[in-house]
Amino acid sequence: MELSEDTLARAADTLRAWAHDEGLKARVLANPTGAHLAARLAKRYIAGEDATAALDLLQVNTARGHRGSIELVGESVRQANIADEQTEEFIELARRIGAAPETATISFDLSHVGSVVSADLGLRNGLAIAQAARKAGTSIMISAEGSDRTDLVLSIYEQMANEFPETGITLQARLHRTPADLDRVIQRPGPIRVVKGAFLESESVAFSRDSGPMTAAYIEASVKLVRSGHRVNLATHDPQLVSRLQDELGDELREEHVEFEMLQDLGTELLDSLRRQGFATREYIVYGPEWWLYVINRIAEHPERVLEAIADIGVVEF
């Protein structure tokens, strides 16, 4: 049976709503059976529970020729003490990266380290992680969040970039506001990661995912960055979009300020192919127990992945 585009779109929106439903997350993970099934589902998308698993995968990916970025996954922390605890884990991650033979940048959501509690807390903890990353010989990349937090994210990013200009920022091509945001952040030297955008957004705020206007917006932003000479991470697993970028930019994509970035176990063959063709590539590694939003959003990007999820869960005895 072939599903219609409308059915797939509605399924994706449902999954994105589940991703942000903290009550649903709590109920599923509080139930031993639910938690066990969810852990099976998540295994495809995360390296494991701890930094050791992420660093082991980094070693494998480096041997395949890819650069790395690592995230202790999590978001929307609403207690200051937990935000501080998570910040200490990022600082320890930076220390371990600094001691490892392979290197990687560190990615995170500002809401994971306190920005939802207060902007000052998010800034303080973000600066602490940036300092630890610099000491380890690497840098940080701030991830995108829902459009309702974009102003907050960009404000904190700019304050951090004043002290740590190597700090990177992520922009979502599908948001209508992104061209103006790009003009704003391109003034800073840190890398800009361009993603489609995975959050549930209204039509007044964002183009539909994988629509013609969204693809055009992604290509427009990418062309502007590549031809400006600004460092850019073209983050997409979409082979058609990669092909469009190659048609538009050709060998300009081989220049040293450009790289393709993909999430672990998503687009693996495409990323390996790009590396063999001489493009700079980076694989994004995720680890940790707070994977709910991340994993459900990954499935929502391609709702047909629900079948993979069912296969991953396997036969269960109740």
C-alpha positions as CSV (number, residue, x, y, z in Angstrom):
1,M,0.0,0.0,0.0
2,E,1.3,3.4,-1.0
3,L,0.6,6.2,1.5
4,S,-0.5,9.6,0.2
5,E,1.6,12.7,0.8
6,D,-1.2,14.0,3.0
7,T,-1.2,10.9,5.2
8,L,2.6,11.1,5.6
9,A,2.4,14.8,6.5
10,R,-0.3,14.2,9.1
11,A,1.7,11.3,10.5
12,A,4.8,13.5,10.7
13,D,2.9,16.2,12.5
14,T,1.5,13.7,15.0
15,L,4.9,12.4,15.7
16,R,6.3,15.9,16.2
17,A,3.5,16.6,18.7
18,W,4.4,13.4,20.6
19,A,8.0,14.5,20.6
20,H,7.1,17.7,22.5
21,D,4.5,16.0,24.8
22,E,6.4,15.8,28.0
23,G,3.5,14.2,29.8
24,L,3.5,11.4,27.2
25,K,7.2,11.0,27.6
26,A,6.9,10.7,31.4
27,R,4.1,8.1,31.2
28,V,5.9,5.9,28.7
29,L,9.3,6.0,30.4
30,A,7.7,5.6,33.9
31,N,6.2,2.2,32.8
32,P,8.9,-0.5,32.8
33,T,7.5,-2.2,29.7
34,G,7.1,1.2,27.9
35,A,10.7,2.2,28.9
36,H,12.1,-1.1,27.6
37,L,10.3,-0.8,24.3
38,A,11.3,2.8,23.9
39,A,15.0,2.0,24.6
40,R,14.9,-0.6,21.8
41,L,13.4,2.0,19.4
42,A,16.1,4.6,20.4
43,K,19.1,2.3,19.9
44,R,19.2,3.0,16.1
45,Y,19.6,6.7,16.6
46,I,21.9,7.1,19.7
47,A,25.4,5.8,20.4
48,G,24.5,4.7,23.9
49,E,23.9,5.9,27.4
50,D,27.3,7.4,28.2
51,A,30.2,9.4,26.7
52,T,32.3,6.2,26.3
53,A,29.9,4.9,23.7
54,A,30.0,8.2,21.9
55,L,33.8,8.3,21.9
56,D,34.0,4.7,20.7
57,L,31.7,5.6,17.8
58,L,33.8,8.8,17.1
59,Q,36.8,6.6,16.7
60,V,35.0,4.4,14.1
61,N,33.7,7.4,12.2
62,T,37.1,9.1,12.1
63,A,38.6,5.9,10.6
64,R,35.9,6.2,7.9
65,G,37.2,9.7,7.1
66,H,34.5,11.8,8.8
67,R,34.9,14.7,11.3
68,G,32.8,14.4,14.4
69,S,30.3,16.3,16.6
70,I,29.0,14.9,19.8
71,E,25.9,15.8,21.8
72,L,24.7,14.7,25.2
73,V,21.1,14.8,24.2
74,G,18.5,16.7,26.1
75,E,16.3,19.8,26.1
76,S,13.9,21.9,28.0
77,V,15.4,21.5,31.5
78,R,13.3,23.6,33.9
79,Q,15.3,23.2,37.1
80,A,18.5,25.2,37.6
81,N,20.3,22.4,39.6
82,I,19.7,19.9,36.8
83,A,20.9,22.4,34.2
84,D,24.1,22.9,36.2
85,E,24.5,19.1,36.5
86,Q,24.1,18.7,32.7
87,T,26.6,21.5,32.1
88,E,29.2,19.6,34.2
89,E,28.6,16.6,32.1
90,F,29.3,18.6,28.9
91,I,32.5,20.0,30.6
92,E,33.6,16.4,31.3
93,L,32.8,15.4,27.7
94,A,35.0,18.3,26.6
95,R,37.8,17.0,28.9
96,R,37.5,13.5,27.5
97,I,37.5,14.8,23.9
98,G,40.7,16.8,24.7
99,A,42.3,13.6,26.0
100,A,41.2,11.4,23.0
101,P,43.3,10.9,19.8
102,E,40.2,11.9,17.8
103,T,38.6,15.3,18.1
104,A,35.0,16.5,17.8
105,T,33.0,19.6,18.2
106,I,30.3,19.7,21.0
107,S,26.7,20.4,20.1
108,F,23.8,21.1,22.5
109,D,20.5,22.9,23.0
110,L,20.7,26.0,25.2
111,S,17.5,24.9,26.8
112,H,19.4,21.8,28.0
113,V,21.7,23.9,30.1
114,G,19.2,26.4,31.5
115,S,18.0,28.9,29.0
116,V,14.3,28.0,29.8
117,V,15.0,28.6,33.5
118,S,16.5,32.0,32.7
119,A,18.5,33.6,29.9
120,D,21.3,34.4,32.4
121,L,21.6,30.8,33.4
122,G,21.7,29.6,29.8
123,L,24.4,32.1,29.0
124,R,26.5,31.3,32.1
125,N,26.4,27.6,31.4
126,G,26.9,28.0,27.7
127,L,30.0,30.0,28.4
128,A,31.3,27.4,30.7
129,I,31.0,24.7,28.0
130,A,32.6,27.0,25.4
131,Q,35.5,27.6,27.7
132,A,35.9,23.8,28.3
133,A,35.7,23.1,24.6
134,R,38.4,25.7,23.8
135,K,40.7,24.2,26.5
136,A,40.2,20.8,24.8
137,G,41.2,22.3,21.5
138,T,37.7,22.3,20.0
139,S,34.6,24.4,19.9
140,I,30.8,24.3,20.3
141,M,27.8,24.3,18.0
142,I,24.5,25.6,19.3
143,S,21.5,23.6,18.0
144,A,18.2,25.1,16.7
145,E,15.1,24.9,18.8
146,G,11.4,25.7,18.1
147,S,10.7,29.0,16.5
148,D,9.2,30.3,19.8
149,R,12.8,30.1,21.2
150,T,14.7,31.4,18.2
151,D,15.1,35.0,19.5
152,L,16.3,33.7,22.9
153,V,18.8,31.3,21.2
154,L,20.2,34.0,18.9
155,S,20.5,36.5,21.7
156,I,22.5,34.1,23.9
157,Y,24.6,32.9,20.9
158,E,25.6,36.5,20.1
159,Q,26.7,37.1,23.7
160,M,28.7,33.9,23.7
161,A,30.3,34.7,20.4
162,N,31.5,38.0,21.8
163,E,33.8,35.9,24.1
164,F,34.1,32.8,22.0
165,P,33.9,33.8,18.3
166,E,34.5,30.2,17.2
167,T,31.0,29.3,18.5
168,G,28.7,27.9,15.8
169,I,25.0,28.4,15.4
170,T,22.2,26.4,13.6
171,L,19.6,27.9,11.4
172,Q,16.4,26.2,10.1
173,A,15.9,26.9,6.4
174,R,12.1,26.3,6.6
175,L,11.5,29.3,8.9
176,H,10.3,32.4,7.1
177,R,12.5,34.5,9.4
178,T,15.8,32.7,8.5
179,P,17.0,35.0,5.7
180,A,17.0,37.9,8.1
181,D,18.6,35.7,10.8
182,L,21.3,34.6,8.3
183,D,22.2,38.3,7.6
184,R,22.5,38.7,11.4
185,V,24.7,35.7,12.2
186,I,26.9,35.8,9.1
187,Q,28.6,38.8,10.7
188,R,30.2,36.4,13.2
189,P,33.1,34.1,12.2
190,G,31.8,30.9,13.7
191,P,30.4,28.1,11.5
192,I,26.7,28.2,10.5
193,R,24.9,24.9,10.3
194,V,22.0,24.9,7.9
195,V,19.2,22.4,8.6
196,K,15.7,21.9,7.2
197,G,14.1,22.2,10.6
198,A,12.3,19.3,12.4
199,F,9.9,21.1,14.7
200,L,6.1,21.3,14.5
201,E,5.5,24.8,13.1
202,S,2.5,26.6,11.7
203,E,2.3,27.7,8.1
204,S,2.5,31.3,9.2
205,V,6.0,30.6,10.7
206,A,7.5,28.0,8.4
207,F,7.3,26.3,5.0
208,S,6.2,22.7,4.9
209,R,9.0,20.3,5.2
210,D,10.3,19.0,1.8
211,S,8.1,21.5,0.0
212,G,9.4,23.4,-3.0
213,P,9.6,26.7,-1.1
214,M,11.6,25.0,1.7
215,T,14.0,23.4,-0.7
216,A,14.5,26.8,-2.5
217,A,15.1,28.5,0.9
218,Y,17.7,25.8,1.9
219,I,19.6,26.2,-1.4
220,E,19.4,30.0,-1.3
221,A,20.9,30.1,2.2
222,S,23.6,27.5,1.3
223,V,24.6,29.4,-1.9
224,K,24.9,32.6,0.0
225,L,27.1,31.0,2.7
226,V,29.3,29.0,0.3
227,R,30.0,32.0,-2.0
228,S,30.6,34.4,0.9
229,G,33.5,32.2,2.1
230,H,31.8,31.8,5.5
231,R,32.2,28.4,7.3
232,V,29.1,26.4,6.6
233,N,27.8,22.9,7.6
234,L,25.3,21.7,5.1
235,A,23.3,19.4,7.3
236,T,20.9,17.2,5.4
237,H,20.3,13.5,4.7
238,D,18.2,14.2,1.6
239,P,20.0,12.8,-1.5
240,Q,17.9,14.9,-3.8
241,L,18.8,18.1,-1.9
242,V,22.5,17.1,-1.9
243,S,22.2,16.6,-5.7
244,R,20.6,20.0,-6.1
245,L,23.4,21.6,-4.1
246,Q,26.0,19.8,-6.3
247,D,24.2,21.0,-9.5
248,E,24.1,24.6,-8.2
249,L,27.6,24.9,-6.6
250,G,29.7,22.1,-8.1
251,D,33.3,22.2,-7.0
252,E,32.7,25.2,-4.8
253,L,31.4,22.6,-2.3
254,R,35.0,21.2,-2.1
255,E,36.4,24.4,-0.7
256,E,37.8,24.3,2.8
257,H,35.1,26.3,4.5
258,V,32.3,23.9,3.4
259,E,31.3,20.5,4.8
260,F,28.4,18.1,4.7
261,E,27.0,17.0,8.1
262,M,24.7,14.1,8.8
263,L,23.3,12.4,12.0
264,Q,24.6,9.0,12.9
265,D,22.9,6.1,11.1
266,L,20.9,8.5,8.9
267,G,22.3,8.9,5.4
268,T,25.4,6.8,6.2
269,E,25.9,5.6,2.7
270,L,25.4,9.1,1.3
271,L,27.9,10.6,3.7
272,D,30.5,7.9,2.9
273,S,29.9,8.5,-0.8
274,L,30.5,12.2,-0.4
275,R,33.7,11.6,1.5
276,R,35.0,9.2,-1.3
277,Q,34.3,12.0,-3.8
278,G,36.5,14.4,-1.8
279,F,34.0,16.4,0.1
280,A,34.6,17.3,3.8
281,T,32.1,15.4,5.9
282,R,31.0,15.3,9.6
283,E,28.9,12.7,11.4
284,Y,26.8,13.9,14.4
285,I,26.9,11.5,17.4
286,V,24.2,11.5,20.1
287,Y,24.3,9.8,23.4
288,G,22.5,9.9,26.8
289,P,19.2,8.9,28.4
290,E,17.2,12.0,27.5
291,W,16.7,11.0,23.9
292,W,12.9,11.3,23.6
293,L,12.5,14.5,21.6
294,Y,15.5,13.8,19.4
295,V,14.5,10.2,18.4
296,I,10.8,11.0,17.8
297,N,11.7,14.0,15.6
298,R,14.1,11.7,13.6
299,I,11.2,9.3,12.9
300,A,8.9,12.2,12.1
301,E,11.2,13.5,9.4
302,H,10.3,10.3,7.5
303,P,7.2,8.7,9.0
304,E,7.9,5.5,7.1
305,R,10.6,5.0,9.7
306,V,7.8,3.8,12.0
307,L,8.1,0.4,10.2
308,E,11.8,0.4,11.1
309,A,10.9,1.2,14.7
310,I,8.5,-1.7,14.8
311,A,11.2,-4.0,13.5
312,D,13.7,-2.6,16.0
313,I,11.3,-3.2,18.9
314,G,10.8,-6.8,17.8
315,V,8.6,-9.4,19.4
316,V,7.7,-8.6,23.0
317,E,6.1,-10.8,25.6
318,F,3.6,-9.0,27.9
